[in-house]
Amino acid sequence: MRAVRYHEYGGVETLVVEQAPDPHPGPGEIRVRVAAAGVNPVDWKVRSGAAREVLPVGLPAIPGRDAVGVVDETGEGVRGVSVGDRVFGLGGVTGATAELAVFSAWAHAPTTWTDEEAAGAGLASVTALGGLKALGPLQGRTLLVEGASGGVGSAAVEIAVAQGATVIGTASERNHAFLTSLGAVPTTYGAGLAERLAALAPGGVDLALDTVASGSLADLVAIVGDPARVSTVADHTNAQLLGVHVANAVNDSALLAEAAELGRQGRYMPRIERTYPLDRIAEAHAYSERGHVRGKIVVRV
């Protein structure tokens, strides 16, 4: 198969498109013929070697954790999916940016999503849902999403709005119209946030979700008044110190199915800022590394 690989840790120059061995699914896994794959911050953190102590990978490695495609092989014990079905899902920390990828968690992709949208949904939706579920019921609550314009943040906004929350999202001013389109009340992040929130939510903010690890976790606890009403998907160190919920991305088919159902209802549409062809994978990684991505980056395979 044709795949993106890197043979050593390093910068985007290590990424090459080449022939690689075809993977095959094990028990409880499926293989898909990939149409598009997501590009996530974890991809370049793993590729650069920055995450090697936490997420070591065997080299050469294929970047990418989530993708969309058509099932072409199923492993032992797999039920509820057939060869030819269009699914989106998650595999290991690596392996998705290739013509063939193995998933350990998946859901049928809504017909309302393009391949690009479905490719960007996997990791963002399970991460967002994990962070939101840690906070309990959202109906009638006011939720602050820190870093609301990114891949996880934008997914969290739409999902929380669908569940009946009033959402305030932080982002740079250039992304405020984008947040409004998602159903959030936008505000800027940084100094003075508590004062801005007091004006936007006179009744107070009930819950907070941090998606960016910008160092604001202590401020979020002060704003909502209780660390049990704050969750983070990014700031593990400060969460432990403050007693805040930590939600890690998990390969959970039930969460993917929940996101897909919201997609079918038109209440969650993964937002894609840029799409690249496979041969321009280095550009995709470089753009992701610069930060401030609005929604998701996707590579067409």
N, C-alpha and C positions, 0 to 999 in steps of 0.2 A: 504494500500500500504506500501511497504518498503521505508524508507526514512532516511536520515541523519537529526538529530535534535540536538539542544542544548537548555537546560532548564534554563540556566543562562548565563550571560556574563562571559567570562573568556578565558582561554587558550585552546589549542587543546584537552586537556583532557575532556572538556565539550561536545565534539562531540560523539554522539552515533548513531548507526544504529538500528532502531526500527520500529514498525508498527505505522502508522499515518493515520488520516482520509483522504479519497480520496477527492481531490479538484474538483470543477466543474466550468466551465467557465460561466462568466456573459455575458451580451450583448456586442457584439463586440470582444469577446475573444474566444480562442480555447484551448482544452486540448490535450496534446500529451503524448504518452507512450514513456518515455525518453530512448534513447540509450546511451547518454553520456552528461555530463554537464561540463561547464567551471569552472575553479577556478580562481577568480580574486582578486586583492588586496582589493577591497571593501568588499569581503566576510569575510576576517579575521578582517578587521577594524570594521565591524558591529558586528561580533561575540565577539570580545574582549571587546566591550563597548566603544572603542575609538571614535566611530562616533555616539554615542547614542543621542547627542544633535542635530545633523543634520539629522540623519537617525535612529530614534527610531523604534524598531520592537516589535511586540507582541511575548511573549515567551509562550511555546516553539516555536522556529523558525527553518526553514529548510534553510540552506545556499544555495547560488547560484542564479544568475540572468539570465544566458543564457544556452541554451541546444539545442539538436537536437533530434527529435523523429518523430514518426508517429502519425498523427492526429487521435484521437479516439472519440472526442466529440466536437461539435461546439456550440457556444452561439448564441443568437438571433441576427439577422441582419448580420451575417458573410457571406461574398460572396467571391468567387474566390479560395476557398480551400475546399477540401472534406475529409471525413473520409478515411484514408488509405494513404494520401499524406505525403511524407517525407519533413519536414520543420525544419528550425532552427529559433531561435528567442529569445525574451526577455519577462520576466514577471516582477514581482515586485523586490524590493531589495533582497527579499528572495524567496525561493520556488522551485528552479530548481533541487537540488540534491536529486531526489526522482524518484520512478518509474513512477509517473504521475506529470505533471507540467502544469500550465496555462500560456499561452502567451497572451500579449496584442499587440505585434508586431511580425511579422514573414515574412518569404519568403520561397519559395520552395528551398530546398537545391540542389545545383548542383550535378550531378552524378560524376563530377570530384573530389568531396571532399569525403573523408572517414567520418564516423561518428565522429571520433576524431577531424578532421579538421573543420567540420561544427559546432561542439560543441564549438570550440574555436573562432568562427568567429563573434558571435553576438555582444557582448559588445565592442570588439576591433574594429570592422569595423564601428559601428555607432559613436564611439568616434573619431576614426581617420578621418572619413569623415566630422564630425562636425568641427574638428580643421582645416582641409584643406579647406573646403568651406568658412570659415571665411576669408580666405586669397585671395579669388577671383580666376580667371583663372590661371592655372599652366603651360599651354603650353609655352615652351620656357623660363621658369623662372628657376632660381637656388634656390633651397629650402634647408635649413638646418633643419634637424630633430634631436632635442636634446633627447637622450635616444632612439636611433633607433633600439636597439635589443630586446626591450620588446614587450609585446603583442600588445599594441597600436602603438608603434613606428615602429615595423616591418610591420604592416598592412599599416601604413601611407606611408612608403617607397614604397611598391609595388603599392599602389593605385596612388601615385603621379607620379611614373615612368610611369604607364599606361596612365596617363593623360598628358604626355609629358614634365614633369619636369626633370631637372638635379638635383639629390638628393645627398647631402652630409649628412652622418649620424654620430653622435657621439656614441661611445661605448668603453668599455675597449678593450684592444688589443686582448684578447682571442676571441672576437666576430667580429673581422674585416673581417675574411673570410666569416662569416655568412652574414654580411652586403653586401659584394661584391656579394654574391649569390642572394641577393634580388634586386640588380641593383643599389646600392648606392656606393658612394665613401666614404670609412671609414676614420675617424680620431678619436683621443682621445678627451675626454672632459676635462674641467678644465682650469687651468692657461695656457695662451698662445694660446687659441683657435683662437682669432682674427688673430694672426700671421700665424697660420697653415692654416686658411681659405684663407688668402691673397695669399698663395702659391698654394692652390688647386683651387681657383676660382679667377684668376687675374681680371676678369670683375666684381667681387663683388657678394655678396649674396643678392638676391632680397627679400626672404621671410624666416621666421623661425617659426617652430612649436615646442613647448616645451611639452614633454609628461611625465616629471619626477619631476618637481618642485625641482630641485637641487640648486636653488638659483641663477641661471644664467640669469634670465629674463632681468635684466637691461643690461647685456652684450649683449644679443641677440638684444635688441633694438638698442644699439650702433653699432652693426655689420651691421644691415640692414638700420639703419638711420631713422626709423620712427616706432613708436609703432603700427600704423595701419597696418603694414606689419608683425606683430608678433601675434601669437595666442598661447594659452596654454590650455591644458585640465586638468591641475593639480595644478597650482599655482594661486589660486583665490585671495589671499591676495595681492601679488605683482602686479598682473595684474590690479587690481583696482587702485593701486597707480600710475602705469606707463601708464595707458590708453591702455593696450593691450587687444586684443579680448579674451574672455573666451568662450570655447565651452564645454558644459555639455553633458554627454551621455543622449540621449533621445530614448525612445521606438518608433522608426519611421520605419514603414514597407517599405517606399520608399527607405530609406538608406540601409536597409537590402537587398532589391531587387537589388539595384545598386551594392552592394558588390557581390551578387550572380551572376550577369551577368558577372562581371569581372572574377569570378571563372569559369564560363562556358567557357569563352574565354581563360582560362589558364593564366590570367594575375594577379590573386590574389589567392595565396594558403596559407591559415592560417598555421603558423609554430608551431608545437607542440613539446615541449622539453621533457615532461614526461606525461605518462598516468598511472593512478592508478585505481585499482578496488575500488568499493564502500567501502568495509570494511577497506580500508587503507586511508580513508578521512583525518584522523589526520595527516598522513605523507604528504599528498598533501598540506594541509594548512600550515604545518610547513615549507615545502620547499618554498612555496610562501612568507611566512613571512621573510625568509632570504634575499629576494630580488635578483636582478640580474638574473631573469628568462629570458632565451632566447626564445622568442615567448610565447607560452601559456602552461598551465598545464590543463589537462583534467581528469575527473573521469568517468570511464565506469559504467553504471548503469545496 
